[in-house]
C-alpha cells in the first residue's frame, strides 16, 4: 500500500487557486474578470493531461445521439447535470449498460466540459491502469507505483472505464479497493462505466458484485448515482467521428 506521507508529497492541485474552476476571478478594483487560467495553453495542458484515448478525443455532448424518453436520453441528462453543477456535486456516476450504448462517450464528454472550466480530470481504462501499476511496481521503494497512482488519487474528477472487465484476482480486487477507497475517503468524485449489472440480464450471468467484490460494490452505492443504459449498440450507428 502507498505511504500517505509520500503520497502527499507527490500530489499537487491543478485547480486554479484564483477562480476555483469558475473561470472568473474577483479583482478588488475592477470586479469580476476572466481568469488567466482560461487561457488556451492551460486548456491544452489539462486536456493533454487527461489521457483521453484518441478513439474518444472527438466525443462531446454535441455529437452524442439520443432519443427523448429513452434510458440513453436519461443518461445524457445525468451527464449534463453533473458537468453543469460541478463542483457543487456530492456523488459520482456509475454508467451501467451493455457494450456500445455510449457510456464512455458520455464520461469523456463530462470531463472535457470540466477541463474547459479549469478542473483537472483524468481518464483511465481500468485494465490499462492495473497493467501500468503492475509494470511499474518496485517492491523495495514503491516509487514507480506512486508515480502512477498519485495523479489517479488527486484528479478532481476521475473516469474509470470498463470497471469489472479484468479477471478479479485477489491482487486486482485489492488494488481496485485501494484506489476507490482512497478517492472515497478524500471525497473525490469518480465516474465509472461498466458492462455489468446488479441483476442477471440476458445471457450475462456475472453480476457487478461478483466482479469487484461486495465491499467495493457497497462503496459505490454511496459514492455514485447508478445510471442504467439500455439500447442498441452505439457503434453500429457509425457516428461521424
C-alpha positions, 0 to 999 in steps of 0.5 A, a space after each residue: 500500500 502507498 505511504 500517505 506521507 509520500 503520497 502527499 508529497 507527490 500530489 499537487 492541485 491543478 485547480 486554479 487557486 484564483 477562480 476555483 474552476 469558475 473561470 472568473 476571478 474577483 479583482 478588488 478594483 475592477 470586479 469580476 474578470 476572466 481568469 488567466 487560467 482560461 487561457 488556451 495553453 492551460 486548456 491544452 495542458 489539462 486536456 493533454 493531461 487527461 489521457 483521453 484515448 484518441 478513439 474518444 478525443 472527438 466525443 462531446 455532448 454535441 455529437 452524442 445521439 439520443 432519443 427523448 424518453 429513452 434510458 440513453 436520453 436519461 443518461 445524457 441528462 445525468 451527464 449534463 447535470 453533473 458537468 453543469 453543477 460541478 463542483 457543487 456535486 456530492 456523488 459520482 456516476 456509475 454508467 451501467 449498460 451493455 457494450 456500445 450504448 455510449 457510456 464512455 462517450 458520455 464520461 469523456 464528454 463530462 470531463 472535457 466540459 470540466 477541463 474547459 472550466 479549469 478542473 483537472 480530470 483524468 481518464 483511465 481504462 481500468 485494465 490499462 491502469 492495473 497493467 501500468 501499476 503492475 509494470 511499474 511496481 518496485 517492491 523495495 521503494 514503491 516509487 514507480 507505483 506512486 508515480 502512477 497512482 498519485 495523479 489517479 488519487 488527486 484528479 478532481 474528477 476521475 473516469 474509470 472505464 470498463 470497471 469489472 472487465 479484468 479477471 478479479 484476482 485477489 491482487 486486482 480486487 485489492 488494488 481496485 479497493 485501494 484506489 476507490 477507497 482512497 478517492 472515497 475517503 478524500 471525497 473525490 468524485 469518480 465516474 465509472 462505466 461498466 458492462 455489468 449489472 446488479 441483476 442477471 440480464 440476458 445471457 450475462 450471468 456475472 453480476 457487478 458484485 461478483 466482479 469487484 467484490 461486495 465491499 467495493 460494490 457497497 462503496 459505490 452505492 454511496 459514492 455514485 448515482 447508478 445510471 442504467 443504459 439500455 439500447 442498441 449498440 452505439 457503434 453500429 450507428 457509425 457516428 461521424 467521428 
